[in-house]
Amino acid sequence: MANIKSAKKRVVVNEKKHERNKSIKSEVKTSIRRVEDAVSSNNKDEAGKALTNAVSVITKASNKGILHKNNAARKVSRLTKLVNTLA
């Protein structure tokens, strides 16, 4: 454990950020899984709604700096392409 007060604070702050980032990444993965599940069950309406939600969640994570913008764009692109196969 750190001895200096500022180092102790960094440990606490980093733990909070880690938990926040972990929560948001988990939310992104869940939203992606929901889209994939809807596509695998051939439910176009549900897939469209899930895609809209997933794009929103991914974009928010990107804006917060949790995902790199290119990573977010790639995820959105892949999901959109997947949903468009249901047409």
N, C-alpha and C positions, 0 to 999 in steps of 0.2 A: 504494500500500500504506500501511496505517496506521502511524503512528509510536509511538503510545501502546500500552503492553503490554496493557491491557484491550481496546483496539480490535482488536489482533492476535488476541487470544483470541476475541473475538466473531466474527471472520471465520472462524476454524477451526470454532467451534461451529456457526455458521450453515451452513457447508458440510456438516457431518455431518448436521444436521437436514434439509437439503435432500435429501441422498442417501437418508435414511431415508424421508422423505415421498414422494419419487419412487418408491421401491421399493414402498411400500404402495399408492400410487395405481395403479401398474402391476398389482399383484396384484388390486386391485378390478376393473380393466378386464378382466383376463384371466378372472376368475371370471364376470363378466357375459357375456363373449363365449362362454364354455363353455355357459352356460344357453341363450343364443340359438341356438347351434349345435345343441344337443340338441333344442330346440323345432322348429327348421327341418327336422330329420331325423325328426320325429314319434316320437322315442324318449321315452316318458313316464317310464320308470324312471330313465333317465340324466338326464333333465331335473329330476326330483325330487331326485336326489342332488346334482346341480350347483347347484340352487336352495338346498338346505340349506347347502352349502359357501359359496355366494355371500353368503347372509344373514349367516353367521358372519364372513366377511372384511369385509363392509361395516360390520357392527356394531362390530367391533374398530377399524376405521379411524375410525369416528365417535367411539368412546370415547377414542381417542388424540388427537382434535382435528384430524384430518387432513381429515375431511369434516364439514360442518355436519350437525347431527342431522336437520334437515328434508330436506336433500339425501339423506342416507342412507335416510330413511324413504321418500322418493319413489322411489329406486332399487329398494328392496326391494318396494315396492308394484307398480311396473311389472313387475318380474320375476315376482312371484307371479301377477299378472293374466295374464301371457304364458303361464306354465306351466299355469294353470287353463283356458286355451283348448283344451288337449289332451284334456281330459276327454271 
